[in-house]
Amino acid sequence: MTDGRLNDRINVQNDADGLLNARENEQNNMDDQFNESISELGKEILMIIMQNPGIRIPKIVIKLSDLGQTASYSQTRNCIRRNLLDYVERRGSKKSGGYYLKDKF
């Protein structure tokens, strides 16, 4: 009985380690892909948009806070406008549209 619980905890830890490794690999691939200087916040936002096509600013801010980044709505919006316009586009209406990667990726 105790071994089963211990194995379950080990499996959960291994899953968490795997997710962290996948996130690190994705970050390293992104760093290699972009030669231009994009801020760290911009890289995090771009990764969130890659993983969640059609995401809107409020959800991006929530996901950033889950990752330990603090950014306001205006900081997030301005970062997209200043750093990510070559990579990200907004589609849809003002109320319900979201951010997507441009088709060239």
N, CA, C and O of each residue as an XYZ file, in Angstrom:
420
protein
N       0.821     -1.190      0.000
C       0.000      0.000      0.000
C       0.864      1.252      0.000
O       0.615      2.187     -0.761
N       1.873      1.267      0.851
C       2.755      2.420      0.939
C       3.564      2.565     -0.337
O       3.793      3.681     -0.802
N       4.002      1.438     -0.913
C       4.769      1.481     -2.151
C       3.949      2.099     -3.279
O       4.479      2.861     -4.088
N       2.673      1.777     -3.335
C       1.799      2.331     -4.368
C       1.702      3.843     -4.272
O       1.773      4.540     -5.284
N       1.542      4.352     -3.055
C       1.473      5.814     -2.870
C       2.799      6.465     -3.229
O       2.831      7.525     -3.855
N       3.887      5.829     -2.830
C       5.212      6.359     -3.129
C       5.433      6.392     -4.636
O       5.944      7.377     -5.170
N       5.049      5.314     -5.324
C       5.186      5.278     -6.781
C       4.328      6.347     -7.444
O       4.748      6.972     -8.419
N       3.123      6.556     -6.914
C       2.256      7.601     -7.453
C       2.916      8.971     -7.315
O       2.881      9.776     -8.246
N       3.518      9.238     -6.152
C       4.190     10.530     -5.938
C       5.393     10.669     -6.872
O       5.643     11.749     -7.408
N       6.131      9.586     -7.065
C       7.280      9.623     -7.973
C       6.816      9.882     -9.400
O       7.428     10.669    -10.122
N       5.734      9.223     -9.807
C       5.206      9.430    -11.157
C       4.745     10.868    -11.356
O       4.986     11.457    -12.410
N       4.086     11.435    -10.356
C       3.634     12.828    -10.448
C       4.849     13.746    -10.585
O       4.839     14.674    -11.394
N       5.897     13.488     -9.792
C       7.114     14.304     -9.868
C       7.773     14.155    -11.239
O       8.232     15.141    -11.815
N       7.820     12.943    -11.759
C       8.409     12.724    -13.081
C       7.621     13.445    -14.159
O       8.208     14.007    -15.084
N       6.290     13.438    -14.052
C       5.452     14.169    -15.007
C       5.748     15.657    -14.937
O       5.863     16.314    -15.972
N       5.873     16.198    -13.728
C       6.177     17.622    -13.558
C       7.550     17.941    -14.143
O       7.715     18.958    -14.816
N       8.533     17.081    -13.893
C       9.866     17.289    -14.456
C       9.830     17.249    -15.979
O      10.518     18.023    -16.643
N       9.033     16.352    -16.522
C       8.896     16.257    -17.975
C       8.303     17.512    -18.571
O       8.746     17.965    -19.627
N       7.297     18.087    -17.905
C       6.704     19.329    -18.381
C       7.708     20.471    -18.339
O       7.780     21.278    -19.266
N       8.481     20.537    -17.264
C       9.503     21.584    -17.170
C      10.551     21.419    -18.263
O      10.974     22.407    -18.865
N      10.969     20.205    -18.524
C      11.951     19.969    -19.583
C      11.391     20.340    -20.950
O      12.096     20.922    -21.774
N      10.131     20.007    -21.191
C       9.504     20.356    -22.462
C       9.432     21.876    -22.616
O       9.661     22.415    -23.699
N       9.111     22.553    -21.517
C       9.034     24.018    -21.554
C      10.414     24.620    -21.813
O      10.534     25.574    -22.582
N      11.454     24.078    -21.184
C      12.818     24.557    -21.418
C      13.230     24.329    -22.866
O      13.823     25.212    -23.486
N      12.925     23.160    -23.409
C      13.264     22.873    -24.796
C      12.559     23.818    -25.744
O      13.151     24.295    -26.712
N      11.286     24.092    -25.464
C      10.524     24.999    -26.311
C      11.121     26.411    -26.241
O      11.220     27.099    -27.258
N      11.515     26.834    -25.045
C      12.135     28.151    -24.869
C      13.461     28.205    -25.627
O      13.743     29.202    -26.292
N      14.279     27.156    -25.540
C      15.558     27.130    -26.250
C      15.361     27.164    -27.750
O      16.100     27.847    -28.459
N      14.357     26.422    -28.250
C      14.062     26.446    -29.685
C      13.627     27.832    -30.120
O      14.004     28.298    -31.195
N      12.825     28.499    -29.278
C      12.369     29.842    -29.602
C      13.545     30.808    -29.623
O      13.627     31.667    -30.501
N      14.458     30.673    -28.661
C      15.639     31.542    -28.619
C      16.475     31.374    -29.880
O      16.994     32.349    -30.422
N      16.603     30.134    -30.345
C      17.367     29.867    -31.559
C      16.669     30.410    -32.796
O      17.321     30.876    -33.730
N      15.347     30.351    -32.800
C      14.571     30.731    -33.971
C      14.590     32.233    -34.210
O      14.602     32.667    -35.361
N      14.594     33.027    -33.167
C      14.494     34.476    -33.310
C      15.843     35.122    -33.042
O      16.353     35.088    -31.922
N      16.410     35.706    -34.081
C      17.690     36.377    -33.922
C      17.506     37.791    -33.406
O      18.407     38.349    -32.780
N      16.350     38.370    -33.665
C      16.083     39.723    -33.205
C      15.962     39.724    -31.687
O      15.731     38.693    -31.055
N      16.122     40.895    -31.136
C      15.991     40.989    -29.681
C      14.525     41.174    -29.322
O      13.923     42.210    -29.606
N      13.975     40.167    -28.701
C      12.617     40.226    -28.172
C      12.769     40.154    -26.659
O      13.548     39.355    -26.142
N      12.034     40.978    -25.969
C      12.128     40.996    -24.511
C      11.698     39.648    -23.939
O      11.033     38.859    -24.610
N      12.084     39.400    -22.700
C      11.686     38.157    -22.040
C      10.164     38.062    -21.951
O       9.592     36.992    -22.156
N       9.521     39.170    -21.650
C       8.057     39.194    -21.604
C       7.492     38.847    -22.970
O       6.523     38.093    -23.071
N       8.089     39.391    -24.019
C       7.640     39.094    -25.376
C       7.764     37.623    -25.711
O       6.880     37.049    -26.347
N       8.869     37.004    -25.283
C       9.054     35.570    -25.531
C       8.001     34.749    -24.807
O       7.466     33.789    -25.362
N       7.702     35.124    -23.565
C       6.669     34.410    -22.803
C       5.310     34.560    -23.475
O       4.564     33.589    -23.603
N       4.990     35.779    -23.904
C       3.699     36.030    -24.573
C       3.622     35.230    -25.864
O       2.596     34.617    -26.159
N       4.704     35.234    -26.634
C       4.717     34.496    -27.890
C       4.515     33.005    -27.658
O       3.791     32.349    -28.408
N       5.147     32.473    -26.632
C       4.995     31.053    -26.321
C       3.544     30.754    -25.913
O       2.993     29.726    -26.307
N       2.931     31.638    -25.135
C       1.538     31.448    -24.732
C       0.629     31.461    -25.948
O      -0.284     30.641    -26.045
N       0.867     32.391    -26.886
C       0.037     32.468    -28.095
C       0.255     31.226    -28.961
O      -0.687     30.729    -29.579
N       1.485     30.727    -29.008
C       1.758     29.501    -29.781
C       0.964     28.331    -29.218
O       0.441     27.514    -29.975
N       0.871     28.248    -27.912
C       0.192     27.126    -27.266
C      -1.322     27.308    -27.229
O      -2.061     26.332    -27.093
N      -1.792     28.563    -27.352
C      -3.227     28.855    -27.230
C      -3.666     29.795    -28.342
O      -3.905     30.971    -28.070
N      -3.782     29.330    -29.585
C      -4.207     30.215    -30.671
C      -5.579     30.816    -30.382
O      -6.479     30.130    -29.898
N      -5.727     32.102    -30.683
C      -6.997     32.783    -30.479
C      -7.155     33.355    -29.082
O      -8.233     33.832    -28.728
N      -6.097     33.316    -28.286
C      -6.164     33.795    -26.908
C      -6.285     35.313    -26.888
O      -5.786     36.002    -27.777
N      -6.950     35.815    -25.868
C      -7.148     37.252    -25.704
C      -6.280     37.768    -24.562
O      -5.769     36.988    -23.757
N      -6.119     39.077    -24.499
C      -5.229     39.720    -23.527
C      -5.522     39.295    -22.085
O      -4.579     38.949    -21.373
N      -6.778     39.302    -21.611
C      -7.001     38.910    -20.208
C      -6.482     37.508    -19.880
O      -5.923     37.290    -18.805
N      -6.664     36.564    -20.796
C      -6.175     35.199    -20.572
C      -4.646     35.154    -20.607
O      -4.026     34.396    -19.861
N      -4.041     35.969    -21.476
C      -2.576     36.025    -21.529
C      -2.031     36.510    -20.194
O      -1.064     35.953    -19.676
N      -2.651     37.547    -19.637
C      -2.201     38.096    -18.350
C      -2.318     37.037    -17.256
O      -1.427     36.915    -16.415
N      -3.398     36.280    -17.261
C      -3.587     35.222    -16.262
C      -2.509     34.151    -16.428
O      -1.920     33.710    -15.441
N      -2.250     33.732    -17.661
C      -1.230     32.704    -17.894
C       0.158     33.213    -17.518
O       0.982     32.449    -17.015
N       0.425     34.495    -17.757
C       1.711     35.075    -17.342
C       1.864     35.032    -15.829
O       2.934     34.709    -15.312
N       0.785     35.361    -15.124
C       0.866     35.335    -13.660
C       1.056     33.915    -13.151
O       1.714     33.708    -12.132
N       0.484     32.925    -13.851
C       0.709     31.520    -13.487
C       2.175     31.134    -13.656
O       2.681     30.264    -12.948
N       2.855     31.790    -14.603
C       4.268     31.512    -14.858
C       5.201     32.347    -13.985
O       6.423     32.209    -14.056
N       4.615     33.210    -13.163
C       5.431     34.029    -12.277
C       5.798     35.389    -12.844
O       6.523     36.150    -12.203
N       5.311     35.705    -14.035
C       5.545     37.016    -14.644
C       4.426     37.958    -14.234
O       3.258     37.569    -14.220
N       4.770     39.173    -13.907
C       3.733     40.153    -13.615
C       3.693     41.176    -14.733
O       4.699     41.819    -15.036
N       2.538     41.321    -15.339
C       2.343     42.286    -16.415
C       0.889     42.713    -16.413
O      -0.009     41.891    -16.225
N       0.660     43.989    -16.620
C      -0.709     44.503    -16.690
C      -1.258     44.285    -18.100
O      -0.537     43.860    -19.002
N      -2.531     44.580    -18.269
C      -3.150     44.463    -19.587
C      -2.435     45.367    -20.586
O      -2.119     44.942    -21.698
N      -2.179     46.618    -20.189
C      -1.555     47.560    -21.121
C      -0.113     47.170    -21.435
O       0.332     47.346    -22.569
N       0.632     46.641    -20.449
C       1.996     46.192    -20.717
C       1.986     45.033    -21.713
O       2.811     44.983    -22.625
N       1.060     44.118    -21.534
C       0.959     42.969    -22.433
C       0.599     43.427    -23.835
O       1.231     43.007    -24.804
N      -0.401     44.277    -23.955
C      -0.841     44.785    -25.253
C       0.290     45.556    -25.936
O       0.531     45.377    -27.129
N       0.982     46.410    -25.184
C       2.072     47.196    -25.753
C       3.241     46.313    -26.174
O       3.885     46.579    -27.189
N       3.514     45.280    -25.412
C       4.594     44.354    -25.768
C       4.271     43.671    -27.094
O       5.150     43.514    -27.942
N       3.032     43.270    -27.274
C       2.624     42.649    -28.536
C       2.779     43.653    -29.670
O       3.312     43.309    -30.725
N       2.327     44.875    -29.474
C       2.394     45.899    -30.522
C       3.834     46.273    -30.864
O       4.148     46.510    -32.030
N       4.701     46.330    -29.876
C       6.072     46.791    -30.108
C       7.013     45.684    -30.563
O       7.867     45.918    -31.418
N       6.875     44.497    -30.016
C       7.857     43.437    -30.260
C       7.377     42.307    -31.155
O       8.192     41.653    -31.807
N       6.086     42.066    -31.200
C       5.616     40.812    -31.792
C       4.780     40.967    -33.057
O       4.212     39.986    -33.538
N       4.694     42.174    -33.603
C       3.843     42.359    -34.778
C       4.306     41.561    -35.993
O       3.502     41.266    -36.877
N       5.588     41.210    -36.050
C       6.077     40.401    -37.162
C       5.659     38.940    -37.030
O       5.682     38.196    -38.010
N       5.282     38.531    -35.835
C       5.001     37.129    -35.565
C       3.546     36.844    -35.217
O       3.081     35.715    -35.374
N       2.828     37.850    -34.749
C       1.485     37.663    -34.204
C       0.517     38.614    -34.905
O       0.871     39.742    -35.249
N      -0.708     38.137    -35.110
C      -1.749     39.004    -35.664
C      -3.039     38.820    -34.873
O      -3.286     37.771    -34.279
N      -3.836     39.853    -34.885
C      -5.133     39.798    -34.219
C      -6.180     39.503    -35.271
O      -6.212     40.147    -36.320
N      -7.031     38.540    -34.999
C      -8.112     38.171    -35.913
C      -9.430     38.256    -35.167
O      -9.503     38.006    -33.964
N     -10.461     38.611    -35.902
C     -11.794     38.636    -35.317
C     -12.233     40.039    -34.947
O     -11.549     41.025    -35.224
N     -13.383     40.098    -34.319
C     -13.958     41.387    -33.957
C     -13.259     41.975    -32.737
O     -12.455     41.314    -32.080
N     -13.585     43.232    -32.452
C     -12.998     43.899    -31.294
C     -13.327     43.171    -29.996
O     -12.476     43.022    -29.119
N     -14.560     42.726    -29.889
C     -15.001     42.096    -28.638
C     -14.528     40.656    -28.487
O     -14.122     40.247    -27.399
N     -14.577     39.894    -29.555
C     -14.332     38.460    -29.387
C     -13.106     37.949    -30.137
O     -12.851     36.745    -30.137
N     -12.344     38.829    -30.774
C     -11.163     38.389    -31.518
C     -10.022     38.025    -30.596
O     -10.039     38.344    -29.407
N      -9.032     37.355    -31.156
C      -7.875     36.937    -30.368
C      -6.598     36.986    -31.181
O      -6.608     37.354    -32.356
N      -5.512     36.617    -30.552
C      -4.195     36.661    -31.173
C      -3.795     35.281    -31.687
O      -3.993     34.265    -31.019
N      -3.229     35.273    -32.885
C      -2.779     34.060    -33.559
C      -1.373     34.292    -34.106
O      -0.967     35.432    -34.335
N      -0.635     33.202    -34.313
C       0.633     33.312    -35.030
C       0.329     33.622    -36.482
O      -0.674     33.161    -37.026
N       1.191     34.400    -37.106
C       1.017     34.684    -38.523
C       1.260     33.407    -39.312
O       1.960     32.507    -38.848
N       0.692     33.331    -40.482
C       0.743     32.119    -41.293
C       2.146     31.739    -41.735
O       2.390     30.580    -42.069
N       3.083     32.699    -41.744
C       4.418     32.391    -42.225
C       5.199     31.497    -41.274
O       6.310     31.086    -41.610
N       4.658     31.177    -40.089
C       5.360     30.286    -39.155
C       4.880     28.897    -39.348
O       5.341     27.984    -38.663
